[in-house]
C-alpha cells in the first residue's frame, strides 16, 4: 500500500495551487490514535496560517465572552462571589494554555488528525447567566457534559444523528444560525460605534464609523470571494477593520491592560476553596442536579454543530477525500475529554467543535493537523503575551472576524444545500421553528418530521429503518424538549418558566 510520502508531488508539478492542495487531500492517510508526523503523514503549507489565525481570533473572542458571562452570572447568583474582568481574562488564559497544548497540538495535530479541534460551544453562551442563576457549578457541568458526550461517542451516536439529518434540515439550521449570528455581530458593531466620542469633544459621536467598517467589509469580502480567496477573509477583514477604527479616531477606546506572563495553572487555586479562583469550592450533589439539564442540552446541540462543520469540508474538498474529513464520533470523544480536563485545571469553557478554525480551513482546502499545530502555538503565545488578547476582543476586530469567518459562510453553505424544492421546504420549516422556539428544538423536530416524510422528501422514510425513522428522532425530540423546558429557554418568548 502506497504511503503519503510515496504519492506526494511538489507544487511545481501542478498547473495551479488549487490542484496541488486538492491532491494533498486525496493522498493523505491520517492514522487514528497513532502518531502522525509532519513530512511523513502531512505537510505544512502557508495556507495553514489562515485558519490558524482565524481560529486564534475566534477563540479569544469566544473564551472571553464565556468567562465574562460566568463572572457576571455567578456574581449575581452567589452572595460570597465577586468576579470581574481580571478573573475572566485569567481563566481565559488558563483555557488557552493547557487545553491548547493537550487537545489542539497533541490530540488533533499528532494523535488523531480526523478529530476536529475542541473549541467553544457558541450557542450556549447566552445561556450561561441562566446556568449560574440556576445554581449550577462550572466543574459539575463540565463533568456531566464529558460523561454524556463520551457515552454518545462510544455508541457512535454522533455520526448516526448526522446521517439522519437531511440536507434540507441541515441547510435551514445553517441559514438560521448564520443569519442570527450575523445580526448579533452587526448590532455589536453599531452599539460600539454609537458609544464612541472623540477625546477632545465629548459630544461628537463617531457612530458613522461602524457603518464605514461594515460597508468596506462587505466590499472586501465580496472581492475575496470573487477571486476565490475567501479563506483570507478573517485576517484581511479584521486587519482592515482595525485600521479603519484607528484611523477614524476610535483608538482611545482600545486599552492594553493584560500584562505578559503565565496565569495560575494550579487547579487547587481555582477550585480548592471559596476565597480564591472561582470562589465556589468543589461541587456537591445539588450542583450536579442543577447542572444536569444544561449538560443534556449542550450535548444534544453538538450533533448539528458538528454537522455544519463537516459540511464545509464536503462542499470544498474534492471527491475521494473521505479519509481526511472530520470524524464526528472522534471529535465528540475529544470534546468530551477536553471538557472535563480543561475545566478541572481551572477553566470554564463549554466545548464544541471549533468552527472558526474548521470553516476557513475547509475553504482553504487544508486538512486538520498542520493548521491545528500552528493554531495551538499561536493560542499559547497570545495567552502568554497578554496584550494581543486586548486587540482581539476589541469590538471591531472580534465582530468582523466572527462575521466573515463564521456567520456569512454559514449562510452561504446553507443556501447551497437547499437548491432542490424538497430540501427548501424542509429548510423553511426548520428556520420557522427555530424562530418560534430555538435552534436545537427546531433541529430535533424538523429531523423527526423529515425522516417520516411529513416535510421534505416524501421518499426519504423508505430508505430508513424503523429505528432511524421513528425511535431515534422521537427520542432526541423528547430529550431536547425536556431539556429546553427544564432550563427555561422558552421563558423569554412565552413565559414558560424553568421546571427546575
Helices and strands as residue ranges (DSSP letters): H 4-7, G 11-13, H 17-27, H 48-77, H 85-99, I 100-111, G 122-127, H 128-133, H 138-154, H 157-163, H 167-194, H 208-226, G 230-232, H 233-247, G 251-253, H 267-271, H 285-300, H 302-316, G 322-324, H 328-344, H 355-363, H 369-385, H 387-392, H 395-402, I 403-407, H 408-417, H 421-436, H 439-451, G 460-463, H 466-466, I 467-471, H 472-487, H 491-494
